[in-house]
Amino acid sequence: MEFPEGLRYSKEHEWVQVEGNTATIGITEFAQEELGDIVYVELPEIGEKVVKDDPFGAVESVKAVSDVYAPVSGTVLEVNDVLPDNPETINDDPYGDGWMVRVEMTDEDDLKDLMTAEEYAEYVQQQKEEEDEEEEDEAEDEEEE
């Protein structure tokens, strides 16, 4: 699984690439793998304000619908027009062509709460271990019944 250096990551599994005060945002490879095949993407309008930690869009897969949370606050400058007609682009290239929005950040301090690639890799590992434990507990519960 890939976690490119130079990006910042949120606990909700979004990534941010910062250039000046512009943040390009998408969901991570881990997030798209957990979701499965993405069939629909809902994005905000250009000019819309997004607030750190609040949902700004949604991704629907064959498994579930998940909100996408803003890792930074700001104003939407651009949305990825490819995604509404080709949502599978997120599965194919989550860190490249699968980006979702570009936001003009209002507070660069928002970046302080985000993880480096190394920290995010550790976080994902913890999440996987917790999932494995839950699955083991469920299997044990079923055996007891």
Phi and psi in radians as a Rosetta constraint file:
Dihedral C 1 N 2 CA 2 C 2 CIRCULARHARMONIC -1.818 0.35
Dihedral N 2 CA 2 C 2 N 3 CIRCULARHARMONIC 2.359 0.35
Dihedral C 2 N 3 CA 3 C 3 CIRCULARHARMONIC -2.325 0.35
Dihedral N 3 CA 3 C 3 N 4 CIRCULARHARMONIC 1.531 0.35
Dihedral C 3 N 4 CA 4 C 4 CIRCULARHARMONIC -0.997 0.35
Dihedral N 4 CA 4 C 4 N 5 CIRCULARHARMONIC 2.383 0.35
Dihedral C 4 N 5 CA 5 C 5 CIRCULARHARMONIC -1.150 0.35
Dihedral N 5 CA 5 C 5 N 6 CIRCULARHARMONIC 2.693 0.35
Dihedral C 5 N 6 CA 6 C 6 CIRCULARHARMONIC 1.567 0.35
Dihedral N 6 CA 6 C 6 N 7 CIRCULARHARMONIC -0.198 0.35
Dihedral C 6 N 7 CA 7 C 7 CIRCULARHARMONIC -1.729 0.35
Dihedral N 7 CA 7 C 7 N 8 CIRCULARHARMONIC 2.820 0.35
Dihedral C 7 N 8 CA 8 C 8 CIRCULARHARMONIC -1.989 0.35
Dihedral N 8 CA 8 C 8 N 9 CIRCULARHARMONIC 2.663 0.35
Dihedral C 8 N 9 CA 9 C 9 CIRCULARHARMONIC -2.287 0.35
Dihedral N 9 CA 9 C 9 N 10 CIRCULARHARMONIC 2.530 0.35
Dihedral C 9 N 10 CA 10 C 10 CIRCULARHARMONIC -1.808 0.35
Dihedral N 10 CA 10 C 10 N 11 CIRCULARHARMONIC 2.854 0.35
Dihedral C 10 N 11 CA 11 C 11 CIRCULARHARMONIC -1.207 0.35
Dihedral N 11 CA 11 C 11 N 12 CIRCULARHARMONIC -0.296 0.35
Dihedral C 11 N 12 CA 12 C 12 CIRCULARHARMONIC -1.565 0.35
Dihedral N 12 CA 12 C 12 N 13 CIRCULARHARMONIC 0.105 0.35
Dihedral C 12 N 13 CA 13 C 13 CIRCULARHARMONIC 1.309 0.35
Dihedral N 13 CA 13 C 13 N 14 CIRCULARHARMONIC 0.640 0.35
Dihedral C 13 N 14 CA 14 C 14 CIRCULARHARMONIC -1.808 0.35
Dihedral N 14 CA 14 C 14 N 15 CIRCULARHARMONIC 2.683 0.35
Dihedral C 14 N 15 CA 15 C 15 CIRCULARHARMONIC -2.020 0.35
Dihedral N 15 CA 15 C 15 N 16 CIRCULARHARMONIC 2.718 0.35
Dihedral C 15 N 16 CA 16 C 16 CIRCULARHARMONIC -2.353 0.35
Dihedral N 16 CA 16 C 16 N 17 CIRCULARHARMONIC 2.288 0.35
Dihedral C 16 N 17 CA 17 C 17 CIRCULARHARMONIC -2.004 0.35
Dihedral N 17 CA 17 C 17 N 18 CIRCULARHARMONIC 2.179 0.35
Dihedral C 17 N 18 CA 18 C 18 CIRCULARHARMONIC -1.851 0.35
Dihedral N 18 CA 18 C 18 N 19 CIRCULARHARMONIC 2.255 0.35
Dihedral C 18 N 19 CA 19 C 19 CIRCULARHARMONIC -2.302 0.35
Dihedral N 19 CA 19 C 19 N 20 CIRCULARHARMONIC 1.923 0.35
Dihedral C 19 N 20 CA 20 C 20 CIRCULARHARMONIC 1.137 0.35
Dihedral N 20 CA 20 C 20 N 21 CIRCULARHARMONIC -2.163 0.35
Dihedral C 20 N 21 CA 21 C 21 CIRCULARHARMONIC -1.904 0.35
Dihedral N 21 CA 21 C 21 N 22 CIRCULARHARMONIC 0.359 0.35
Dihedral C 21 N 22 CA 22 C 22 CIRCULARHARMONIC -1.811 0.35
Dihedral N 22 CA 22 C 22 N 23 CIRCULARHARMONIC 2.249 0.35
Dihedral C 22 N 23 CA 23 C 23 CIRCULARHARMONIC -1.956 0.35
Dihedral N 23 CA 23 C 23 N 24 CIRCULARHARMONIC 2.132 0.35
Dihedral C 23 N 24 CA 24 C 24 CIRCULARHARMONIC -1.619 0.35
Dihedral N 24 CA 24 C 24 N 25 CIRCULARHARMONIC 2.304 0.35
Dihedral C 24 N 25 CA 25 C 25 CIRCULARHARMONIC -2.187 0.35
Dihedral N 25 CA 25 C 25 N 26 CIRCULARHARMONIC 2.457 0.35
Dihedral C 25 N 26 CA 26 C 26 CIRCULARHARMONIC -2.677 0.35
Dihedral N 26 CA 26 C 26 N 27 CIRCULARHARMONIC -3.063 0.35
Dihedral C 26 N 27 CA 27 C 27 CIRCULARHARMONIC -1.801 0.35
Dihedral N 27 CA 27 C 27 N 28 CIRCULARHARMONIC 2.665 0.35
Dihedral C 27 N 28 CA 28 C 28 CIRCULARHARMONIC -1.345 0.35
Dihedral N 28 CA 28 C 28 N 29 CIRCULARHARMONIC 2.903 0.35
Dihedral C 28 N 29 CA 29 C 29 CIRCULARHARMONIC -1.033 0.35
Dihedral N 29 CA 29 C 29 N 30 CIRCULARHARMONIC -0.709 0.35
Dihedral C 29 N 30 CA 30 C 30 CIRCULARHARMONIC -1.022 0.35
Dihedral N 30 CA 30 C 30 N 31 CIRCULARHARMONIC -0.810 0.35
Dihedral C 30 N 31 CA 31 C 31 CIRCULARHARMONIC -1.066 0.35
Dihedral N 31 CA 31 C 31 N 32 CIRCULARHARMONIC -0.806 0.35
Dihedral C 31 N 32 CA 32 C 32 CIRCULARHARMONIC -1.203 0.35
Dihedral N 32 CA 32 C 32 N 33 CIRCULARHARMONIC -0.534 0.35
Dihedral C 32 N 33 CA 33 C 33 CIRCULARHARMONIC -1.195 0.35
Dihedral N 33 CA 33 C 33 N 34 CIRCULARHARMONIC -0.697 0.35
Dihedral C 33 N 34 CA 34 C 34 CIRCULARHARMONIC -1.122 0.35
Dihedral N 34 CA 34 C 34 N 35 CIRCULARHARMONIC -0.664 0.35
Dihedral C 34 N 35 CA 35 C 35 CIRCULARHARMONIC -1.269 0.35
Dihedral N 35 CA 35 C 35 N 36 CIRCULARHARMONIC -0.628 0.35
Dihedral C 35 N 36 CA 36 C 36 CIRCULARHARMONIC 1.542 0.35
Dihedral N 36 CA 36 C 36 N 37 CIRCULARHARMONIC -2.742 0.35
Dihedral C 36 N 37 CA 37 C 37 CIRCULARHARMONIC -1.149 0.35
Dihedral N 37 CA 37 C 37 N 38 CIRCULARHARMONIC 2.062 0.35
Dihedral C 37 N 38 CA 38 C 38 CIRCULARHARMONIC -1.442 0.35
Dihedral N 38 CA 38 C 38 N 39 CIRCULARHARMONIC 2.242 0.35
Dihedral C 38 N 39 CA 39 C 39 CIRCULARHARMONIC -2.012 0.35
Dihedral N 39 CA 39 C 39 N 40 CIRCULARHARMONIC -0.244 0.35
Dihedral C 39 N 40 CA 40 C 40 CIRCULARHARMONIC -2.725 0.35
Dihedral N 40 CA 40 C 40 N 41 CIRCULARHARMONIC 2.476 0.35
Dihedral C 40 N 41 CA 41 C 41 CIRCULARHARMONIC -2.300 0.35
Dihedral N 41 CA 41 C 41 N 42 CIRCULARHARMONIC 2.293 0.35
Dihedral C 41 N 42 CA 42 C 42 CIRCULARHARMONIC -1.941 0.35
Dihedral N 42 CA 42 C 42 N 43 CIRCULARHARMONIC 2.161 0.35
Dihedral C 42 N 43 CA 43 C 43 CIRCULARHARMONIC -2.116 0.35
Dihedral N 43 CA 43 C 43 N 44 CIRCULARHARMONIC 2.738 0.35
Dihedral C 43 N 44 CA 44 C 44 CIRCULARHARMONIC -1.286 0.35
Dihedral N 44 CA 44 C 44 N 45 CIRCULARHARMONIC 2.985 0.35
Dihedral C 44 N 45 CA 45 C 45 CIRCULARHARMONIC -1.486 0.35
Dihedral N 45 CA 45 C 45 N 46 CIRCULARHARMONIC 2.657 0.35
Dihedral C 45 N 46 CA 46 C 46 CIRCULARHARMONIC -1.068 0.35
Dihedral N 46 CA 46 C 46 N 47 CIRCULARHARMONIC 2.373 0.35
Dihedral C 46 N 47 CA 47 C 47 CIRCULARHARMONIC 1.625 0.35
Dihedral N 47 CA 47 C 47 N 48 CIRCULARHARMONIC -0.241 0.35
Dihedral C 47 N 48 CA 48 C 48 CIRCULARHARMONIC -1.223 0.35
Dihedral N 48 CA 48 C 48 N 49 CIRCULARHARMONIC 2.540 0.35
Dihedral C 48 N 49 CA 49 C 49 CIRCULARHARMONIC -1.548 0.35
Dihedral N 49 CA 49 C 49 N 50 CIRCULARHARMONIC 2.385 0.35
Dihedral C 49 N 50 CA 50 C 50 CIRCULARHARMONIC -2.022 0.35
Dihedral N 50 CA 50 C 50 N 51 CIRCULARHARMONIC 2.562 0.35
Dihedral C 50 N 51 CA 51 C 51 CIRCULARHARMONIC -2.059 0.35
Dihedral N 51 CA 51 C 51 N 52 CIRCULARHARMONIC 2.281 0.35
Dihedral C 51 N 52 CA 52 C 52 CIRCULARHARMONIC -0.829 0.35
Dihedral N 52 CA 52 C 52 N 53 CIRCULARHARMONIC 2.304 0.35
Dihedral C 52 N 53 CA 53 C 53 CIRCULARHARMONIC 1.305 0.35
Dihedral N 53 CA 53 C 53 N 54 CIRCULARHARMONIC 0.025 0.35
Dihedral C 53 N 54 CA 54 C 54 CIRCULARHARMONIC -1.767 0.35
Dihedral N 54 CA 54 C 54 N 55 CIRCULARHARMONIC 2.613 0.35
Dihedral C 54 N 55 CA 55 C 55 CIRCULARHARMONIC -1.121 0.35
Dihedral N 55 CA 55 C 55 N 56 CIRCULARHARMONIC 2.443 0.35
Dihedral C 55 N 56 CA 56 C 56 CIRCULARHARMONIC -2.111 0.35
Dihedral N 56 CA 56 C 56 N 57 CIRCULARHARMONIC -0.146 0.35
Dihedral C 56 N 57 CA 57 C 57 CIRCULARHARMONIC -2.945 0.35
Dihedral N 57 CA 57 C 57 N 58 CIRCULARHARMONIC -3.005 0.35
Dihedral C 57 N 58 CA 58 C 58 CIRCULARHARMONIC -2.565 0.35
Dihedral N 58 CA 58 C 58 N 59 CIRCULARHARMONIC 2.688 0.35
Dihedral C 58 N 59 CA 59 C 59 CIRCULARHARMONIC -2.205 0.35
Dihedral N 59 CA 59 C 59 N 60 CIRCULARHARMONIC 2.222 0.35
Dihedral C 59 N 60 CA 60 C 60 CIRCULARHARMONIC -1.946 0.35
Dihedral N 60 CA 60 C 60 N 61 CIRCULARHARMONIC 2.304 0.35
Dihedral C 60 N 61 CA 61 C 61 CIRCULARHARMONIC -2.137 0.35
Dihedral N 61 CA 61 C 61 N 62 CIRCULARHARMONIC 3.137 0.35
Dihedral C 61 N 62 CA 62 C 62 CIRCULARHARMONIC -1.145 0.35
Dihedral N 62 CA 62 C 62 N 63 CIRCULARHARMONIC -0.333 0.35
Dihedral C 62 N 63 CA 63 C 63 CIRCULARHARMONIC -1.638 0.35
Dihedral N 63 CA 63 C 63 N 64 CIRCULARHARMONIC -0.701 0.35
Dihedral C 63 N 64 CA 64 C 64 CIRCULARHARMONIC -2.892 0.35
Dihedral N 64 CA 64 C 64 N 65 CIRCULARHARMONIC 2.954 0.35
Dihedral C 64 N 65 CA 65 C 65 CIRCULARHARMONIC -1.894 0.35
Dihedral N 65 CA 65 C 65 N 66 CIRCULARHARMONIC 2.282 0.35
Dihedral C 65 N 66 CA 66 C 66 CIRCULARHARMONIC -2.234 0.35
Dihedral N 66 CA 66 C 66 N 67 CIRCULARHARMONIC 2.393 0.35
Dihedral C 66 N 67 CA 67 C 67 CIRCULARHARMONIC -1.239 0.35
Dihedral N 67 CA 67 C 67 N 68 CIRCULARHARMONIC 2.652 0.35
Dihedral C 67 N 68 CA 68 C 68 CIRCULARHARMONIC -1.955 0.35
Dihedral N 68 CA 68 C 68 N 69 CIRCULARHARMONIC 2.199 0.35
Dihedral C 68 N 69 CA 69 C 69 CIRCULARHARMONIC -1.752 0.35
Dihedral N 69 CA 69 C 69 N 70 CIRCULARHARMONIC 2.513 0.35
Dihedral C 69 N 70 CA 70 C 70 CIRCULARHARMONIC -1.315 0.35
Dihedral N 70 CA 70 C 70 N 71 CIRCULARHARMONIC 2.077 0.35
Dihedral C 70 N 71 CA 71 C 71 CIRCULARHARMONIC -1.353 0.35
Dihedral N 71 CA 71 C 71 N 72 CIRCULARHARMONIC -0.260 0.35
Dihedral C 71 N 72 CA 72 C 72 CIRCULARHARMONIC -2.461 0.35
Dihedral N 72 CA 72 C 72 N 73 CIRCULARHARMONIC 2.770 0.35
Dihedral C 72 N 73 CA 73 C 73 CIRCULARHARMONIC -1.617 0.35
Dihedral N 73 CA 73 C 73 N 74 CIRCULARHARMONIC 2.613 0.35
Dihedral C 73 N 74 CA 74 C 74 CIRCULARHARMONIC 2.872 0.35
Dihedral N 74 CA 74 C 74 N 75 CIRCULARHARMONIC -2.864 0.35
Dihedral C 74 N 75 CA 75 C 75 CIRCULARHARMONIC -1.984 0.35
Dihedral N 75 CA 75 C 75 N 76 CIRCULARHARMONIC 2.320 0.35
Dihedral C 75 N 76 CA 76 C 76 CIRCULARHARMONIC -1.212 0.35
Dihedral N 76 CA 76 C 76 N 77 CIRCULARHARMONIC 2.106 0.35
Dihedral C 76 N 77 CA 77 C 77 CIRCULARHARMONIC -1.639 0.35
Dihedral N 77 CA 77 C 77 N 78 CIRCULARHARMONIC -0.583 0.35
Dihedral C 77 N 78 CA 78 C 78 CIRCULARHARMONIC -2.721 0.35
Dihedral N 78 CA 78 C 78 N 79 CIRCULARHARMONIC 2.529 0.35
Dihedral C 78 N 79 CA 79 C 79 CIRCULARHARMONIC -2.093 0.35
Dihedral N 79 CA 79 C 79 N 80 CIRCULARHARMONIC 2.678 0.35
Dihedral C 79 N 80 CA 80 C 80 CIRCULARHARMONIC -1.398 0.35
Dihedral N 80 CA 80 C 80 N 81 CIRCULARHARMONIC 1.736 0.35
Dihedral C 80 N 81 CA 81 C 81 CIRCULARHARMONIC -1.151 0.35
Dihedral N 81 CA 81 C 81 N 82 CIRCULARHARMONIC -0.243 0.35
Dihedral C 81 N 82 CA 82 C 82 CIRCULARHARMONIC -1.268 0.35
Dihedral N 82 CA 82 C 82 N 83 CIRCULARHARMONIC -0.567 0.35
Dihedral C 82 N 83 CA 83 C 83 CIRCULARHARMONIC -1.139 0.35
Dihedral N 83 CA 83 C 83 N 84 CIRCULARHARMONIC -0.711 0.35
Dihedral C 83 N 84 CA 84 C 84 CIRCULARHARMONIC -0.992 0.35
Dihedral N 84 CA 84 C 84 N 85 CIRCULARHARMONIC -0.679 0.35
Dihedral C 84 N 85 CA 85 C 85 CIRCULARHARMONIC -1.574 0.35
Dihedral N 85 CA 85 C 85 N 86 CIRCULARHARMONIC -0.334 0.35
Dihedral C 85 N 86 CA 86 C 86 CIRCULARHARMONIC -2.373 0.35
Dihedral N 86 CA 86 C 86 N 87 CIRCULARHARMONIC 1.086 0.35
Dihedral C 86 N 87 CA 87 C 87 CIRCULARHARMONIC -1.083 0.35
Dihedral N 87 CA 87 C 87 N 88 CIRCULARHARMONIC -0.407 0.35
Dihedral C 87 N 88 CA 88 C 88 CIRCULARHARMONIC -1.143 0.35
Dihedral N 88 CA 88 C 88 N 89 CIRCULARHARMONIC -0.212 0.35
Dihedral C 88 N 89 CA 89 C 89 CIRCULARHARMONIC -0.984 0.35
Dihedral N 89 CA 89 C 89 N 90 CIRCULARHARMONIC -0.580 0.35
Dihedral C 89 N 90 CA 90 C 90 CIRCULARHARMONIC -1.123 0.35
Dihedral N 90 CA 90 C 90 N 91 CIRCULARHARMONIC -0.710 0.35
Dihedral C 90 N 91 CA 91 C 91 CIRCULARHARMONIC -1.150 0.35
Dihedral N 91 CA 91 C 91 N 92 CIRCULARHARMONIC -0.699 0.35
Dihedral C 91 N 92 CA 92 C 92 CIRCULARHARMONIC -1.286 0.35
Dihedral N 92 CA 92 C 92 N 93 CIRCULARHARMONIC -0.639 0.35
Dihedral C 92 N 93 CA 93 C 93 CIRCULARHARMONIC -2.653 0.35
Dihedral N 93 CA 93 C 93 N 94 CIRCULARHARMONIC 1.190 0.35
Dihedral C 93 N 94 CA 94 C 94 CIRCULARHARMONIC -1.052 0.35
Dihedral N 94 CA 94 C 94 N 95 CIRCULARHARMONIC -0.505 0.35
Dihedral C 94 N 95 CA 95 C 95 CIRCULARHARMONIC -1.717 0.35
Dihedral N 95 CA 95 C 95 N 96 CIRCULARHARMONIC -0.037 0.35
Dihedral C 95 N 96 CA 96 C 96 CIRCULARHARMONIC -2.106 0.35
Dihedral N 96 CA 96 C 96 N 97 CIRCULARHARMONIC -1.827 0.35
Dihedral C 96 N 97 CA 97 C 97 CIRCULARHARMONIC -1.105 0.35
Dihedral N 97 CA 97 C 97 N 98 CIRCULARHARMONIC -0.265 0.35
Dihedral C 97 N 98 CA 98 C 98 CIRCULARHARMONIC -1.540 0.35
Dihedral N 98 CA 98 C 98 N 99 CIRCULARHARMONIC 0.201 0.35
Dihedral C 98 N 99 CA 99 C 99 CIRCULARHARMONIC -1.029 0.35
Dihedral N 99 CA 99 C 99 N 100 CIRCULARHARMONIC 2.727 0.35
Dihedral C 99 N 100 CA 100 C 100 CIRCULARHARMONIC -1.886 0.35
Dihedral N 100 CA 100 C 100 N 101 CIRCULARHARMONIC -0.952 0.35
Dihedral C 100 N 101 CA 101 C 101 CIRCULARHARMONIC -2.478 0.35
Dihedral N 101 CA 101 C 101 N 102 CIRCULARHARMONIC 2.764 0.35
Dihedral C 101 N 102 CA 102 C 102 CIRCULARHARMONIC -2.043 0.35
Dihedral N 102 CA 102 C 102 N 103 CIRCULARHARMONIC 2.300 0.35
Dihedral C 102 N 103 CA 103 C 103 CIRCULARHARMONIC -2.191 0.35
Dihedral N 103 CA 103 C 103 N 104 CIRCULARHARMONIC 2.373 0.35
Dihedral C 103 N 104 CA 104 C 104 CIRCULARHARMONIC -1.452 0.35
Dihedral N 104 CA 104 C 104 N 105 CIRCULARHARMONIC 1.981 0.35
Dihedral C 104 N 105 CA 105 C 105 CIRCULARHARMONIC -1.234 0.35
Dihedral N 105 CA 105 C 105 N 106 CIRCULARHARMONIC 2.475 0.35
Dihedral C 105 N 106 CA 106 C 106 CIRCULARHARMONIC -1.711 0.35
Dihedral N 106 CA 106 C 106 N 107 CIRCULARHARMONIC -0.304 0.35
Dihedral C 106 N 107 CA 107 C 107 CIRCULARHARMONIC -2.595 0.35
Dihedral N 107 CA 107 C 107 N 108 CIRCULARHARMONIC 1.833 0.35
Dihedral C 107 N 108 CA 108 C 108 CIRCULARHARMONIC -1.149 0.35
Dihedral N 108 CA 108 C 108 N 109 CIRCULARHARMONIC -0.283 0.35
Dihedral C 108 N 109 CA 109 C 109 CIRCULARHARMONIC -1.095 0.35
Dihedral N 109 CA 109 C 109 N 110 CIRCULARHARMONIC -0.381 0.35
Dihedral C 109 N 110 CA 110 C 110 CIRCULARHARMONIC -0.962 0.35
Dihedral N 110 CA 110 C 110 N 111 CIRCULARHARMONIC -0.533 0.35
Dihedral C 110 N 111 CA 111 C 111 CIRCULARHARMONIC -1.181 0.35
Dihedral N 111 CA 111 C 111 N 112 CIRCULARHARMONIC -0.400 0.35
Dihedral C 111 N 112 CA 112 C 112 CIRCULARHARMONIC -1.103 0.35
Dihedral N 112 CA 112 C 112 N 113 CIRCULARHARMONIC -0.466 0.35
Dihedral C 112 N 113 CA 113 C 113 CIRCULARHARMONIC -1.455 0.35
Dihedral N 113 CA 113 C 113 N 114 CIRCULARHARMONIC -0.110 0.35
Dihedral C 113 N 114 CA 114 C 114 CIRCULARHARMONIC -1.617 0.35
Dihedral N 114 CA 114 C 114 N 115 CIRCULARHARMONIC 2.736 0.35
Dihedral C 114 N 115 CA 115 C 115 CIRCULARHARMONIC -1.656 0.35
Dihedral N 115 CA 115 C 115 N 116 CIRCULARHARMONIC 2.681 0.35
Dihedral C 115 N 116 CA 116 C 116 CIRCULARHARMONIC -1.338 0.35
Dihedral N 116 CA 116 C 116 N 117 CIRCULARHARMONIC 2.992 0.35
Dihedral C 116 N 117 CA 117 C 117 CIRCULARHARMONIC -1.009 0.35
Dihedral N 117 CA 117 C 117 N 118 CIRCULARHARMONIC -0.753 0.35
Dihedral C 117 N 118 CA 118 C 118 CIRCULARHARMONIC -1.113 0.35
Dihedral N 118 CA 118 C 118 N 119 CIRCULARHARMONIC -0.797 0.35
Dihedral C 118 N 119 CA 119 C 119 CIRCULARHARMONIC -1.118 0.35
Dihedral N 119 CA 119 C 119 N 120 CIRCULARHARMONIC -0.695 0.35
Dihedral C 119 N 120 CA 120 C 120 CIRCULARHARMONIC -1.161 0.35
Dihedral N 120 CA 120 C 120 N 121 CIRCULARHARMONIC -0.689 0.35
Dihedral C 120 N 121 CA 121 C 121 CIRCULARHARMONIC -1.035 0.35
Dihedral N 121 CA 121 C 121 N 122 CIRCULARHARMONIC -0.739 0.35
Dihedral C 121 N 122 CA 122 C 122 CIRCULARHARMONIC -1.129 0.35
Dihedral N 122 CA 122 C 122 N 123 CIRCULARHARMONIC -0.717 0.35
Dihedral C 122 N 123 CA 123 C 123 CIRCULARHARMONIC -1.084 0.35
Dihedral N 123 CA 123 C 123 N 124 CIRCULARHARMONIC -0.782 0.35
Dihedral C 123 N 124 CA 124 C 124 CIRCULARHARMONIC -1.104 0.35
Dihedral N 124 CA 124 C 124 N 125 CIRCULARHARMONIC -0.710 0.35
Dihedral C 124 N 125 CA 125 C 125 CIRCULARHARMONIC -1.049 0.35
Dihedral N 125 CA 125 C 125 N 126 CIRCULARHARMONIC -0.750 0.35
Dihedral C 125 N 126 CA 126 C 126 CIRCULARHARMONIC -1.075 0.35
Dihedral N 126 CA 126 C 126 N 127 CIRCULARHARMONIC -0.749 0.35
Dihedral C 126 N 127 CA 127 C 127 CIRCULARHARMONIC -1.078 0.35
Dihedral N 127 CA 127 C 127 N 128 CIRCULARHARMONIC -0.755 0.35
Dihedral C 127 N 128 CA 128 C 128 CIRCULARHARMONIC -1.113 0.35
Dihedral N 128 CA 128 C 128 N 129 CIRCULARHARMONIC -0.729 0.35
Dihedral C 128 N 129 CA 129 C 129 CIRCULARHARMONIC -1.116 0.35
Dihedral N 129 CA 129 C 129 N 130 CIRCULARHARMONIC -0.715 0.35
Dihedral C 129 N 130 CA 130 C 130 CIRCULARHARMONIC -1.112 0.35
Dihedral N 130 CA 130 C 130 N 131 CIRCULARHARMONIC -0.731 0.35
Dihedral C 130 N 131 CA 131 C 131 CIRCULARHARMONIC -1.060 0.35
Dihedral N 131 CA 131 C 131 N 132 CIRCULARHARMONIC -0.770 0.35
Dihedral C 131 N 132 CA 132 C 132 CIRCULARHARMONIC -1.073 0.35
Dihedral N 132 CA 132 C 132 N 133 CIRCULARHARMONIC -0.733 0.35
Dihedral C 132 N 133 CA 133 C 133 CIRCULARHARMONIC -1.107 0.35
Dihedral N 133 CA 133 C 133 N 134 CIRCULARHARMONIC -0.751 0.35
Dihedral C 133 N 134 CA 134 C 134 CIRCULARHARMONIC -1.084 0.35
Dihedral N 134 CA 134 C 134 N 135 CIRCULARHARMONIC -0.737 0.35
Dihedral C 134 N 135 CA 135 C 135 CIRCULARHARMONIC -1.117 0.35
Dihedral N 135 CA 135 C 135 N 136 CIRCULARHARMONIC -0.694 0.35
Dihedral C 135 N 136 CA 136 C 136 CIRCULARHARMONIC -1.126 0.35
Dihedral N 136 CA 136 C 136 N 137 CIRCULARHARMONIC -0.750 0.35
Dihedral C 136 N 137 CA 137 C 137 CIRCULARHARMONIC -1.080 0.35
Dihedral N 137 CA 137 C 137 N 138 CIRCULARHARMONIC -0.750 0.35
Dihedral C 137 N 138 CA 138 C 138 CIRCULARHARMONIC -1.091 0.35
Dihedral N 138 CA 138 C 138 N 139 CIRCULARHARMONIC -0.730 0.35
Dihedral C 138 N 139 CA 139 C 139 CIRCULARHARMONIC -1.113 0.35
Dihedral N 139 CA 139 C 139 N 140 CIRCULARHARMONIC -0.722 0.35
Dihedral C 139 N 140 CA 140 C 140 CIRCULARHARMONIC -1.123 0.35
Dihedral N 140 CA 140 C 140 N 141 CIRCULARHARMONIC -0.735 0.35
Dihedral C 140 N 141 CA 141 C 141 CIRCULARHARMONIC -1.055 0.35
Dihedral N 141 CA 141 C 141 N 142 CIRCULARHARMONIC -0.723 0.35
Dihedral C 141 N 142 CA 142 C 142 CIRCULARHARMONIC -1.147 0.35
Dihedral N 142 CA 142 C 142 N 143 CIRCULARHARMONIC -0.642 0.35
Dihedral C 142 N 143 CA 143 C 143 CIRCULARHARMONIC -1.151 0.35
Dihedral N 143 CA 143 C 143 N 144 CIRCULARHARMONIC -0.613 0.35
Dihedral C 143 N 144 CA 144 C 144 CIRCULARHARMONIC -1.250 0.35
Dihedral N 144 CA 144 C 144 N 145 CIRCULARHARMONIC -0.481 0.35
